[in-house]
Amino acid sequence: MAKIKLEYIWLDGYKPTQNLRSKTKVEEHENFKGTIEELKDWSFDGSSTKQAEGESSDCVLKPVAIYPDPDRINGYLVMNEVLNADGTPHESNGRAKIDDDDNDFWFGFEQEYFIMDVKTQLPLGFPIGGYPGPQGMYYCSVGGKNTWGRDLVEEHADLCIEAGLNFEGINQEVAAGQWEFQLFAKGAKLAGDEIWIGRYLLDRLTEKYGYYIEYHPKPVKGDWNGSGMHANFSNTTLRTCGDKETYMKICEAFRPVVDEHIDVYGEHNEQRLTGLHETAAISDFSYGISDRGASIRIPILTVNNDWKGYLEDRRPASNADPYKIAERIIKTVKSVVE
């Protein structure tokens, strides 16, 4: 019998931005295969996470995804949905609301973030009491003059790959100290699981560097890019229709529900969606081919592939919940095509 360390991970009940929580369960297993079927539900004190009252504080953790923990011996990362004591989904459980049981929707999320120094409370590359050089040379740069935090970013990429996430890439972003990683999954729930596990690994990794990750969509005011989490999405229709008019119809379906999307696209997103710095204004809605200043970008590769491909919603903020983003996008697309 071997002792297995299971890190049960869930989202708390803080509003409007939920936080990651986790605790370790050590179990004895013989020939553990690392599957959901081998795991049991667990409970936690919901009164400490804004998910229950003290007189009835138990909430239930239901495992939904499991990955090897590359930083622990005999360790696994277990993503969970939060349930009420009676087994129904807790109100904070956005994953349970996703209408994609057949995994027809594929999502690729681009997670932007700033690496912050714990001591200075500033992004890496920002001097105390001043600013680095203006934007222009940081994006996809190389060399110590314009690049900060590469050690952490490279180690995070290795951890995600070792954990079995469908990790697709990294790059330095437009502002100093700003980076991005990309994940893709066939299935909206799985895509959300992988972003949250990717965030967990990134946040945990900062503990040994003396850094922390800032997901605020506009942590540095002024002429600096904010951070988003662009959502690339498709379903069978988008992947196979070969019809420009169908794409136009789907894009137009987003216009009357702008507020519903913005409501779940992240706190403080109005500070980022200004119409500047590669964004559309939060009060506007637009779409266009290769247009990174539009609300929804139609990739040129989709057009060149005879209108078979995907769309990119550029509005979600870096601190948004991928479960809620996916749920809202799916609802809008399904309102015009099944």
N, C-alpha and C positions, 0 to 999 in steps of 0.2 A: 504493500500500500504506500502510495506517495502522497505527501501533503501538497495540495494545489492552492495557490493564491489567486482568488477571484476578485478583481476590482470591479465592484458594482457601481456603475456610473448612471446618473440621472440628472434631469433638469429640475431646478427648484421652482417655487411659486412666486418669485419676485416679478413685479410688473413695472413697466412694459418689457423689460429685458431680463430674461431668465439667466441663471448662472449654473455652471456645472458643479455637481456635488459627487462625492464618491466615498466609498469605504470598502475595506478589504474583508472578505470572508475566506477563512482557511478551512478546507475540507480534505478528508482522506478519500482518495480514489484509487482504484486499480484499473490500469490500462485506460486512463482518461483520454478521450478522443477529441476533446475540445468542441463539443456540439451543444446546441441549445437544449436538446432533449435531456442531457445529463444534468442540467441545472434546475435548482428549485427557486421558487419565489422567495423573497426576503422582505423584511419590513424596516422602516426607519421612523424617526421622530419628526413627523410633519410639522409639529409646532415650532420647530427650530428652522424651518425652511419656508415659512408662510404657506404651508399646504394643509394645515390642520390646526384645530384648537387644542389646548393643553389637556382638557378633560377627555378628549377622544383623539389621541395624537398619532395613532398608527396609520401609516400609509404603506401600500404594498409595492414592491419592485418586481416587475415581470420582465425577465430577460428576453430580449428580442434579437440581439446580435452578439457574437463573441469573436474575439481576435486574440492571437497570441500576444502577450506583453513582451516586447523585445528588450525591456530594461529590467526584467525580473526573472529569477530562476523559477521554473514551474508556475509562471504567472500568466493570467489571461485578463483581457479587458472586456467587460460585459456591459453592453448598452442596455438600458432598461426603459420601459414605459412605467409611468406612475399610475397606480390604480387606487381607488377608494377601498375601504375595508371590505365592501360587499362585492369587489371584483369589477366594478364599472370603471371606465376611464376617468381619472381625475380631471378637473377643469383645466389644469395646466398642461395636460397631455395633448400636444398638438399632433403628434404622430398618429394617434388613433383616428384623427379626423380626415386623413388622406384617403381619397377615393381612387386607389390604384392597386387593387388586389391582384390584378393580372400582370403587373409590372410593365404595362404598355408604355408608360412615360419614362423617358431616360433624361437624366439631369447631369450636367457638368457644372459644378460651382467653382468660381474663382475667388478664393478667400484672400482679401487684402488685409493688411494689419501694419501697425507700427511697433517696432521693438523699442521699449523704453528702459532707461537706466533707473534702477531703484533709487540710487542716491541723489541724482539730479532731477528726477521726475521729468526728464526730457527725452525726446527720441534720440537714438544713437546718431552721432554726427552733429548734433546741435550743441554749440558751446554755451556755457552758463552766461546769461545776460546778453546773448546775441543770437545770430543766425548764421548758418552756413551759406555758401554761395547759392544763388537763385536756381530754381529748377531748370533742367535741361540736360545736365550731364549725369544724373543719377540713374535714370531708367536703363535697366539692363547693362549697367556699367561694370567695369572691372578695374581693380587697383585701389590702393588704400586712400587715395585722394577723394574718391567719390563713393566708396563702398564700406558699409559697416554692418556687422552682424552675420557675416557669411558662415562662420563656424557653427553658430546655432542653427541657421537655416539648413545647412548641409546635413547636420546631425538629425534634425527633425525629419528631413526627407528620408534618410536611411531608416529611421524608426518606423515611419509610416509604411514604407515598403516591406520591412521585416514583419510588421504586424499583419500584412496581407491586404492593406487598403489598396484600392485601384487608384494609386497616386500617379498623376499625369505630368507634373512639372512644377518648377519654381522660377521666379525671376524677381530681381529688384525692381521696385516700382518708381514712380515719377518723383516722389519726395524723398528727401534724405531720411534714412532709417526705416523706410517703408518697403515691405516685401509682399509677395503673393505666393500661394500654392494652389494647385488645381486638383480636383478629384472628380471622377466620373463614375456613374453607376446606372445599370439598367434596372430601374425601379425607383420610385420617388422615396419610399421609406428607407431603402438601402442607401440612397444618396445622402439623406439626412443623417443616418447612422454614421456614415463614414466621415462627414464633415465634423460632427460632434466628437468622434474619436480622434480625428486629426487635430482638432482644437485642444482636446484633453492632452494629447501627447506634447503639443507645443507649449501649453501653459505649464505642464509639469516640468518640462525641460528647462524652462527659464529659472527654476528654483536654484539650479547649480551655477548659473551664470551671473546672478545678481541683476537680472532683467525682469520685466514683466511685459505682457502683450496688451497693447491698447487697441480695442476693437471699436472705439468711438469713431463715427464716420467723419468727424472733422476735429481731430485733437489739436491741430495747429492752425490757428486762425490766420487769415491773410492769403497771400498769393501762393498757397500750397495745396496740392491735390488732397482731397479727402479719400477715405477708404470705402470701397464697396464690396459686394459679394455678387458679382454678375452671375445670373442664372441662365445657362444655356439649356434649352429644353426641346424635346421632340416627342411625338407619338407616332403611331403607324401612319397616320394621315400625313404628317409633315415629312416623314422619312420617305414616303412612296408616291405622293399624289402627283408630282410633276406638273403642277398647275399654279401659275402665278395668282390667279383669282382666289384660289383657296387660301393662299398665304395672306392676301389682302383682307379676306373675310375674317381670318383668325386675328390678325393684327387689329382690325377695327373693333373686334369684340372686347378688347382691352379698354377702349376709349370711355365707354359709359361707366366703368367700374374702377376708375383711377383711384378714388378715395378708399375703396375696399382694399386695393393692393397696397397703397401707401400706409394704411393702418397696420399692416403686418410686415412692412419692409424695413423696420428698424427705427429705434428711438433716435431723435436728433437728426434725422435724415434731411430735414429742411436746411440744415447748415451746410450740407454737401450738395444737394440738388439745387443749384443756383443758376444753371445755364452756362456756367463757366467750368473750367477744369475737366473737360470731357464728360459733362453731364447735361441732361435736359433739366429745365426748371421744374420744380416739384408741382407747380400749378398747371403745367402744360402736359400734353401728350403728343408724341410724334413717333414715327417709325421711318426707316429708310435703309437703303442698301449701303453697307459699309459705313454707316453714319454713327460714330461713337459719341456724337452729341445728341443722339435721339434717345427716346425712352426705350424703344425696342430696335435693335440692330438686326437687319437681315444680312447674314454673312455672304460675302461674295462667293464663297465656295458652294453655298446652297444654290445661288443663282446659276453659277457655272455648271452645276450638276443637274440642270434642267428642273430647278425648283424641287429638289429632293434633298432634305437635310434637317436643319433646326433653326430656331430663333434664339436671340439673346435678349433677355430683359436686363437692362443696365441699371435699373433703379434700386434694387435691394442694397441696403447698407451692410457694412462689414459686421455689425453686431446683430443682424437679423437672425431669426430662427429658420434654418433651411426646411424644417418640417412645415412651418406656416407658409413660407414662400411657395413651396411645391403645392400645398393644398389649394392655395388661392389660384395659382397659374392653371392647375388642372381643372378647377371649377370653371374658369373663364374659357379655356379651350373647349371643354365639353359642352359649353353652352351653344356652340355653333357646329361642332363636329364630334362624333363619337369614335 
